[in-house]
Amino acid sequence: MANVTLESVAKVYPDGTTAVESLDLAINDGEFMVLVGPSGCGKTTVLRMVAGLEEISRGVIKIADRVINDVIPQERDIAMVFQNYALYPHFTVADNIGFGLRMRKVAKAERIARVEEIARVLRLTDLLGRRPRVLSGGQRQRVAMGRAIIRNPQVLLMDEPLSNLDAKLRVQMRSEIARIQREIKATTIYVTHDQVEAMTMGDRVAVMRRGILQQVDVPQSIYEAPANLFVATFIGSPPMNLLRATVLATDRLELAIGDSRVMFADAPGALRKALGKFIGREICVGIRPEHVLHQPVDAGGALPGLVVVTELLGSDLLVHVRVDAAPVVTEELIEVAADVDASTVDELRDEQAENRTMIICRFDAGSSIRIDDAIRLSLPVKRLHFFELETGLAIPADGAREQVALGAE
């Protein structure tokens, strides 16, 4: 296998449309790299440029430290798996998997041995004599993978290979593909718009927006330390909760959220310094649903809200709480909402017009919270994220990981 390097790679179409802008990305030998982002972000274009199906406008692409800009697809030693499995219906599973070897005039005995080896890895041994029409969607997907990997390509490219499967089969195939990739140790670039696939499958995840790489890191780091508002809201389901806050003081750190005040007792110097330049200005405060805490209705030092929706999800209870605070509505968030559903954008606009924010909390399923309950929420500062409203960039707050009480004055 081999490493893949993209250096300042760009794709600009003749009409001036920029699909990918100055992308720098290094994929290690044997790594499973996932490119994720909303529709039209450029992730599939990146895959096609690596494959040689799209010419690059500028930059350098290397496989195993060999520049391949002008190398034709057939000589790049890559294999692709697409959304459409494109199996030959009149061939058996064995014939479909071994087709590439047959075209390369590989000896029959060697071809049979390789097909049997790949079938073992893909758990298709009992299906080798069957034809595609009698296979399930997941089995067809594995046959398509077998056809791609049988000749040991240097790089395996996968373009949303699970998009045609139902929800249950997608979950099953996620683990199957990850297992197969680990077993064959193939350098893999996997494209998806599904952030759950990205987070559960990738060794590292590269988040893209409008042709620009937003962040690349291991999944947990992207979840726990998003680089900007786009990544914060695109990664995570339900997405991160966001609140507008005004920095009032940093000698004893104090924020205003609506009519409430956030006071940090003994805030560390790193946090005070990070937020010091924002005194008198609005910033964005974020927190994941599972990190929001709730207190009894008569408790002090908490943010008041009204429960408007509850969703029981087996072991968890999702609680939607309306709080009287200005919502965060930016271009990035509208783009993320639009990628989910047009109605989600309408909900954001409604919140903006009514000057309210919906906080989603993930509580234990045994919680007694009900619709129309008045509750109070507290936010542990060790779980808070801070962002600039103007740029959407994360505000670093190293060392700022202490408990904070959020209370209405």
N, C-alpha and C positions, 0 to 999 in steps of 0.2 A: 504494500500500500504506500501512500505518499501524503505529504502535507500539501495544502492548497493555500496560495497567497494571492490576495487582490490588493494592488497598490494604486491608489487614486483612480480607481476604475469608474468610468462614467458612460452613460448611454443617453445620447440626445438624438431624437428622431428628426427627419428632414423638415417637419413642420415647426421645429423649435421646442417640442415637448421634451422635458428632461425626465427620464424614467428613473435613472440612478445618478447620484451626484457625488463624485469624489469618494468612493467607498474604499476604505482600508480595512481589511479583514484577514486574519491569519487563522487557518484551520489546521490543527495538529494531525500528525499521522495517527490514524485509527480513531479519531474523534468523531462523535455524533454531534454535528452543529445544526441547530434549528434556526431558520430564518422565519420570523413571525411579524405580522403587521396586518393592518386592514387591507381590504381590496384596493388595488392600484398603488400600493406603496413601493413597488419595484422588486419585491422578493423573487417572483418568478423570472423576471428579466435577468436578475443576477444568476439564477440557475442556468438559464439559457445561454448566457455569455460564457459561463464556465464550460458548458457543453459544446460551445461553438455554433449554436443555432442562432445566435444574435452576434453581430459584429460589435465590438466595443468602440466607443467614440474616442476614448483616450484612456491612458493608464496601462497597467501591466497585469496579466494573470499568469501565475506559475503553478505547475503541478510537479511535485518532487524537484523544486528549484529550477525547472525547465520552463522557459517562457513559451507559452502556447498561443500567443495572440494570433499568429498566422497559420497555426496548425489546423488542418481540417478535422471535423468531428470524429471521423473514423480512426484517426491516428492519435487521439488524445487519451486513449485507454480509459474511457469512462463508460458507465452504464446508467440508464435512466429508467425510473418507474413512474408512470403517469397516473392521472386520475382514471383514465380509460385503460383497462388492462390489455386490450388489443391482442387477445389470444386467438390462435387459429382454431376455429370451431371444429374442423374435420380432423385435427391432430389430437392424439392422446396427450395426457399430462406429460408423460415422458418425452414425447416428440416436441411439445411446446418448450419444455425446459432445455432440451438438447439442440434446438434448432440452430442457435448461433454457432455451436461447435460443428454441426454438420455443414454449415455454409463455409466454415473455415477448413473443411476437408480433414477434420480430426478423425483418426481411426475409430472404427465402430466400437471396438473393445474398450478403448479409453473413454469414448463418449458415454457408453453405458455405465462404466464405473463412476464417472463424474456425475451423471444424472442420479445414480443411486446415492451417492454421497450427499448431494444437495437435497435430495428428497428426504434423507434422514434428518438433516439439519432443520428442514422446513416442515417435518412431520407430514410428509405426503407419500410415504412409501406405499401405503395401502391404496393410493389413488392413481398410481402411475398409468394404469391401463384405461382410465376413464377419460371422457371427453368433457370440455368446459361446460357444456349445457347442463350437466347433472351435478355440477359443483355449487357450493354456496359462495356468497360474495367473498367471505374471508378466505376460502380455499383458492378461489381464482386469484385473489391478491397475492397469496403465497406462491402460486405458480408464476405469476408475473415477476415476483422477486427472484424466483429460482432462475428464470430465463436471463435476468440481469446479472446475477452474481456468479453464474456457473463458470465464466471464463476468468474469474479473479481480476476484475478491473481495478485500477489504482484508486478510482473514486466512484462512489455510488451516489447518484442524484435522485431525489424523490420529490415529486411535485404533487402535494396534497393527495397522497395515495389512498387516504381513507374517506375522502369526501363523499363517495358514493355508497357508503355503508350505513346501516342504521345505528342508532346510538349505542345499543348494547354491544354490537359487533365491533364498533369503533374502539370501545374500551378494551375488549379482548385483543384486538389487533395491535393496539398501542404497545401492550406488554410483549406480544409476539415479535413485533418488529425490533423492539429494543433488545430482546433476547437474541434474535438472529444476528443483529449488528454486533453484539458483544462476542458472539461465538465466531463469526467470520472475521472480526476485527477490521472491518472495512471503514475507510475514511468516508464519512457520509454527510451530505448536505441535504437537509430535509426542509421543505417549504410548507408552511401551513398558515392559515389565518386564525386557527383555533389555539388560544393561549393555553388551554388545558393540555392539549397535545404537546405544545412547546415545553411547558413546565415539567411534564411527567416523563418526557422521552429524551430530552437533550442533555449531553454533557455540559454544553454551554448554549445560551440562547442569544441571538442577535435580533433586537427589536428595531424595525424600520418604520419610517413615516415619510411619505412623499419623496421617496428615493434617497433619504438620508438616514444613515445609521444613528439611532438614538442611544443605544447602550448595548454592550455585549459583556456577558458575565455568566457565571453558573446560575441556575434557576433561583436558588434560595437568596442569593445576593441581590438579584434583580427585584425579587419580591420584597426583601427587607430594606433595601437601599436604592429605590428608583432614582434615576438621574434627573428626571423632570416630571411634570404633571402628566404628560402623555403616557409615559411608561407606567406611572403610578396608577392610572385609571384603566389602561389597557390590560395590564397584568393583574389578575386577581378576580375572583368571582365569589360573591358580589365585589364590585370595585371598591377602591379606597374611598372613605368618606372625606369630604373637603369642606372646610369652613373658612370664611373670611375673618381675619383678625387684624386689629390695629395694635401696633406695638406702642405701649404707653410709657414704659420706663424700663431701664435695664440695670439700675443700681439694685433694685429688688424687682426682678423681671415681672412685668405685668402686661397682659394682653386684654383687649376688649373684643368680645364676640357678641354682637347684638347688644343687649342690655346687661350682659354678664361680664364678669371680670375673671381673667385667669391669672393667678398669682403663684409664682414659683418660689417656694421657700428655699433659701440657700442655693439658688441656681448657680451652677458651676461657671467659672469665668469663661470657659470656651463658648458656652451658650450665650452668655451676655455679650461677649465680643462679636459673635456671629450675627446676632440680631441688633447690635448697637446702631448700625448705620440705617436701620429701618424705623427708628423712633419717629412716631407721628405718621407713619405710613402703613398702608394695608399690606398684609402678606396672606399666604394661604397656609392653613394648618390641616394636615391629613392624618387619618387614623384608620386602620383596617377594622372591618366589622367585628372580628373575633377579639379585638383588644378593647372595645368599649365595655365599660362596667356600668351596672345600674345599682341604685341605692333606694331605700324606702322613700315614699313620697314626702315624708316630713323631715328628711335628712337635709342638713345644710351643706354648702360647699359642693353643689352639683348643678348641672345644666338642665333646666326644666324642659319637658317636651310632652307631646301627646302621641300615644300609640294609634296609628291609623291602619296598619296592616300587620298580620302575623302569618308566617308560613312555616308549617311543621314539616321538617325534612328528616324524619326518623330520629336520629340522635341529636339533631340541632333544631333550634327555633330561630328563624329570621324575623326580626322585629323592626318595622319601619316606623321611625319616630320623627314627628314634625317638630322642629325647633324654630323659634323666632330669631333667625339670623340670616344675614344676606348670603345667598348662594354664590358659589364660584362657577361662573359661566365664561369659559374662554374658548378660543378657536380650537384648541387641542381637544377639549372635552366635548365640544359639539361634534368633532370629527369621530371621536370614539363612540359617542352615542349614535351617530348616523350609521356606523358600521354594524351596530346591534339591531336597530329598528328605528324607523322614522318617528314612531310615537315616543321614543325615548327622548328625542330632541324636543318634542312638544312639551314633555314633562319638565325638561330643564327650563324652557322658556316660561312655563307657568310658574315655576318656583321663583324665577327671576322677577316676574311681574308682581307676585304676591310677597316678595321679600321674605321668603322662608326657605329652609333647607331640610331635606329629608335625610336623616341619619339611619343607616341600616346597621343593626346590631345582630351578632350571632351569639345567642344564649343557649344554655342547656335546654333540652327538650322538656325537662321537668319544670321549667319556669312557669309561674302562675300568671304571667303577664297576659292581658287580654286587650282587644281593641277598645279604644276610648279611655284606656287607663292613662292617668297623669303620672309620669315617672320622671326620675331625675337620673341623668347620665354623668358619669365621671370619666375622665380621660387620663390614663397614666402617662406622664411625660416621657417615660422610657420607650413608649410606643408611638410617640408623635413624630410626624414628618413636617418639615417647613419648606415652603417654596416661594419664590418671587412671583408675584402676580404678573408683572410686566413681561418677563422672559419665560416663566414656567420652570426655571431651573431650580434644583434643590438647593436649599441653604444648608451648608454643612454645620452640624452642631455636635462635634466630637466631645464626648464627655458629658453631654446633657442627657443623662438618663436617670432622673429621679422622679418620684411620684409628685403629681401636681393635683391640687383640688380646683375644680372648675365650678365656681359658684355664682349665683345671681345676686346682685346687690339690690 
